[in-house]
């Protein structure tokens, strides 16, 4: 994929508002399609979900790998944004943490839908795990710290530990319809509360 900057030294050109909306609709539709049908879902199905033409997808994402990476990053950034917005919404710190964990679970379900592609040998996917950790661990840490400071939860849990615990509980979500990952995560998060 060519670099949009092409050595000009300046920032890449800003996209038009309709192009940004199309891209967001595409990313949301692709995430839903990947969860429902896997990353090999036909591009025309993603386009139909997004309400755009197939050519629009290829204009934004020339390869399937480009689309997978963009969906992954889009989901990560939605979790980052929520980490700032939830405490500002007036919830207690514990409520903000639990709502963020719910969004994180949604992301993990999408991510596990992408797991096969992300574990491939495609060089486009190599940096995604570090990106995930760099962006989300600090967000979870801030939410945990606020809940500890407010006296709502125990102080001996680190962000990465909690995120790994949630992630491990989400692994079985798509394999066994009797397994309720969200319920298991709810029990884990309830266990953080001070009695």
C-alpha positions in Angstrom: 0.0 0.0 0.0 1.5 3.3 -0.9 2.4 5.8 1.7 -0.1 8.7 1.6 2.7 11.1 2.5 5.1 10.1 -0.3 8.0 11.9 1.3 6.3 15.3 1.3 7.2 15.8 4.9 3.7 17.1 5.8 0.7 15.4 7.3 -1.4 13.2 5.0 -4.3 15.1 3.4 -7.6 15.3 5.4 -10.4 13.1 4.2 -13.7 14.7 3.3 -16.5 14.3 5.9 -18.5 11.9 3.6 -15.3 9.8 3.0 -14.7 9.6 6.8 -18.3 8.5 7.3 -18.0 5.9 4.6 -14.8 4.6 6.2 -16.4 4.4 9.6 -19.5 2.6 8.2 -17.2 0.2 6.4 -15.2 -0.6 9.5 -18.3 -1.2 11.6 -19.8 -3.4 8.9 -16.6 -5.3 8.4 -16.3 -5.9 12.2 -19.8 -7.3 12.3 -19.2 -9.4 9.1 -16.0 -10.8 10.5 -17.7 -11.9 13.7 -20.6 -13.4 11.9 -18.8 -15.1 9.0 -15.0 -14.8 9.5 -12.5 -12.7 7.7 -13.0 -14.4 4.4 -16.5 -13.0 4.1 -17.1 -11.7 0.6 -16.4 -8.0 0.2 -19.8 -7.5 -1.5 -21.4 -8.7 1.8 -19.4 -6.1 3.8 -20.3 -3.4 1.2 -24.0 -4.3 1.5 -23.9 -4.1 5.3 -22.2 -0.7 5.0 -24.6 0.6 2.3 -21.7 1.4 -0.1 -20.4 0.0 -3.3 -17.6 -2.6 -3.5 -15.4 0.0 -5.2 -15.7 2.2 -2.1 -14.2 -0.6 0.0 -11.3 -1.1 -2.4 -10.7 2.7 -2.5 -10.3 2.7 1.3 -8.7 -0.7 1.8 -6.9 -2.0 -1.3 -6.3 -5.5 0.2 -8.1 -7.7 2.7 -5.1 -7.3 5.1 -5.6 -3.5 5.0 -9.2 -4.0 6.0 -8.4 -6.4 8.8 -5.8 -4.1 10.2 -8.1 -1.1 10.0 -10.9 -3.0 11.7 -8.6 -4.0 14.5 -7.3 -0.5 15.0 -10.8 1.0 14.8 -12.0 -1.4 17.5 -9.0 -0.5 19.7 -9.5 3.2 19.3 -13.2 2.8 20.2 -12.1 1.3 23.5 -9.6 4.1 24.0 -12.3 6.7 23.4 -14.7 5.0 25.7 -12.1 4.9 28.4 -12.1 8.7 28.4 -15.8 9.2 27.9 -17.3 6.8 30.5 -15.8 8.5 33.6 -16.9 11.9 32.2 -20.5 10.6 31.9 -20.9 10.8 35.7 -20.8 7.1 36.5 -19.1 5.9 39.6 -15.5 4.8 38.8 -16.6 1.1 39.3 -19.5 1.6 36.9 -17.3 3.2 34.3 -14.8 0.3 34.7 -17.6 -2.3 34.2 -19.0 -0.5 31.2 -15.6 -0.3 29.7 -15.0 -4.0 30.3 -18.3 -4.7 28.5 -16.9 -2.7 25.5 -13.6 -4.5 25.8 -15.5 -7.9 25.7 -17.2 -6.7 22.5 -13.8 -5.9 21.0 -12.4 -9.3 22.0 -15.2 -11.1 20.4 -14.4 -9.1 17.2 -10.7 -9.8 17.7 -11.3 -13.5 18.1 -13.2 -13.3 14.8 -10.0 -11.9 13.4 -7.7 -14.3 15.2 -7.0 -16.6 12.3 -5.9 -13.7 10.0 -4.0 -12.0 12.8 -1.9 -15.2 13.4 -1.0 -15.5 9.7 2.4 -14.7 8.4 1.2 -11.5 6.8 3.7 -8.7 7.8 0.8 -6.2 8.0 -0.3 -7.9 11.3 3.0 -8.0 13.1 2.7 -4.8 15.1 -1.0 -5.1 16.1 -0.5 -6.9 19.4 2.0 -4.2 20.6 -0.4 -1.5 19.4 -3.3 -3.2 21.3 -1.2 -3.3 24.5 0.2 0.3 24.1 -3.2 1.8 23.6 -5.5 -0.2 26.0 -3.4 -1.1 29.0 -3.1 2.5 30.1 -6.8 3.1 29.6 -7.7 0.1 31.8 -5.1 1.2 34.3 -6.6 4.7 34.7 -10.1 3.2 35.1 -8.8 0.7 37.7 -6.9 3.5 39.6 -10.0 5.6 39.8 -12.1 2.8 41.2 -9.3 2.0 43.7 -9.1 5.6 44.8 -12.8 5.8 45.2 -12.7 2.8 47.5 -14.9 0.6 45.3 -12.4 -2.1 44.3 -9.4 -3.9 45.7 -6.0 -2.4 45.0 -4.0 -5.5 44.1 -5.1 -6.0 40.5 -3.0 -4.6 37.6 -4.5 -3.6 34.3 -2.7 -6.2 32.2 -3.8 -9.0 34.6 -7.4 -7.9 34.4 -7.3 -7.6 30.6 -5.7 -11.1 30.3 -8.3 -12.6 32.6 -11.1 -11.1 30.6 -9.4 -12.2 27.3 -9.0 -15.7 28.6 -12.7 -15.9 29.6 -13.7 -14.7 26.1 -11.7 -17.3 24.2 -14.5 -19.9 24.3 -17.3 -17.5 23.3 -17.7 -18.7 19.8 -17.1 -22.4 20.2 -19.8 -23.5 22.6 -23.2 -21.9 22.6 -23.7 -23.0 26.2 -20.7 -20.9 27.3 -21.6 -17.4 28.4 -18.4 -15.4 28.3 -20.1 -12.2 29.3 -21.5 -13.8 32.4 -18.0 -15.2 33.3 -16.5 -11.7 32.9 -19.3 -10.2 35.0 -18.3 -12.6 37.8 -14.7 -11.7 37.4 -15.3 -7.9 37.6 -17.7 -8.4 40.5 -14.9 -10.1 42.3 -12.9 -6.9 42.3 -15.4 -5.1 44.6 -14.6 -4.5 48.2 -17.1 -6.2 50.4 
